[in-house]
Every structure is written in C-alpha cells, then in structure tokens.
Amino acid sequence: MNGKIIFYEERNFGGRSYECSSDCGDFSSYLSRCYSCRVESGCWMVYDRTNYMGNQYFLRRGEYSDYSRFGMSDCFRSCRMIPMYRGNYRMRLYERENFGGQMYECMDDCDSIMDRYRMSDCQSCHVMDGHWLFYEHPHYRGRMWYMRPGEYRNFRDMGYMNMRFMSMRRIMDSCY
C-alpha cells in the first residue's frame, strides 16, 4: 500500500494544496509555505527544512491543522514516506563513533537506553532490519529522528550536534 499526504499552505487546511505519495525534498515549487496537512494513509516524517533536514516529526493517518502545535519555528518544508515493513527488527547500538566502544543488539522498543544497556551515550548504530524512531529523552519524549536500514557511523556528521539518543521505538505497520 502506498502512502498519501496532502499539504496545505494555510492553517486549518486552507489555501493551495499539494498531494504527495512519495518523498519530497522541497515543497517550494508547489507551495510557498505549508502550515497544515492531512495524512490519508501511511506513516510519514515531515521536516522543517528542505532536503530532510532540521526538526523531524512523525505523522500517521489523521489531520494536522496547525504546524505550531509541534513546537516548530517554521513550517513543513520536506517529507519522507516510511515504507511498510513486516519483518523482524534488528539494530546494533554503539557507544562511540564509527561503531566503537560497547555494542548492544536491539530487536524491540527500548524506553531507556541507560536503564536497559547501561549506556550513557550512543554515537553510532547499524540498522539491519526495520524502520526506527530515536528519541532524545527516555520514554519516547523530545526530538525524534527517523532511522531506516543502513550504517550511521557518526550522528554528529548527520547534523545531530550535542544530541543524545535515550530511547527508540520500532515503526510498525499499524499506521497503514
């Protein structure tokens, strides 16, 4: 099943709209700004900067009438569709950059990296299977980041300066 999201220039679904069913790195050629959206199907990450940069917000089916309720200083500027995944989830977490230090394997949600693994910091990871959300605080709170399968050697190189990931959760197919 494909995802579908509709972006609107104004709050409360007003103004011009742009319908999207795949990743879009920059809305500016379709809309001058984007202050609300409606998720028809699928799971999405929306970003407050172009090219999937800046603050990220996870959206599932529903209506989002005002971007400011996310605490954003600007409007939505890009989006990434999260593909449906129904297999096993698996990743390796590392204390240090470039897969250094202690390594822990994770296959399910973790509401506190510190409590479960006794890790005070996580600076790299290898997502082998599934799609995940990382959070800056325990119990799935604070800013979030979408991690799809791949190697993440250094979170600082990805623009996550002074960030600590303290919890993570699998993105399950329940949003389709």
Buried (B, 14 or more C-beta within 10 A) or exposed (E): EEBBBBBBBBBEBEBEBBEBEEEBBEBEEBBEBBBBBBBBBBBBBBBBBBEBBBBBBBBBBEEBBEBEEBEBEBBBBBBBBBBBBEEEBBBBBBBBBEBEBEBBEBEEBBBBBBEEBEBEBBBBBBBBBBBBBBBBBBEBEBBBBBBBBEEBBEBEEEEBEEBBBBBBBBBBEEBB
